[in-house]
Amino acid sequence: MANDRKVAGVTGSTGGIGEGIVRRLAAGGFAVAVSGRRIAKGEEIAWNITDEGGTARFLPTDMADPEARLRLIEAAAGRYQRLDLLVNNAVVFPIAEIQDTTAEMWDRVCAVNVRGPFLCSQAAIPYFRKQGGGSIVNIGSTTPALARARV
């Protein structure tokens, strides 16, 4: 692959908005790093993009694992020798009444939804600086289920 092709890493791209983002970026000429915990779905998406003439690779990633986030960025940038765009899209949220939300559930929400984008961005910035620029898009989501409480 030529080094002039733009490269995007998209977290949480094994479904929903993230899947739509990687498919659209690939159709626009980006090489994309598809990531998520659903391995079969991620491999299917990457295969479909490749089958349609795009360039994609699936990188299994649990955004709650700091080491996995670093591996995602390093694998995307290392494979393609550049990284132009990081889309922090992965989110988790428990579907529970607030009084039933455990501290462990809340810790996972914070690890994936807050710490994850921070650490991925931190890992991407050296690649952006080395090549003279890049972009980070952070997508946030809320759900009334998390904050719902019965009185």
SULCOR-V615789 format. One record per helix or strand of 2 or more residues. SS is the DSSP state (a for helix, b for strand). FROM is the first residue (numbers start at 1). TO is the last residue. If there is no record, write none. Layout:
SS;FROM;TO
SS;FROM;TO
This chain:
b;7;10
a;16;27
b;31;36
a;39;51
b;55;60
a;66;80
b;85;88
a;98;100
a;103;131
b;135;138
a;144;147
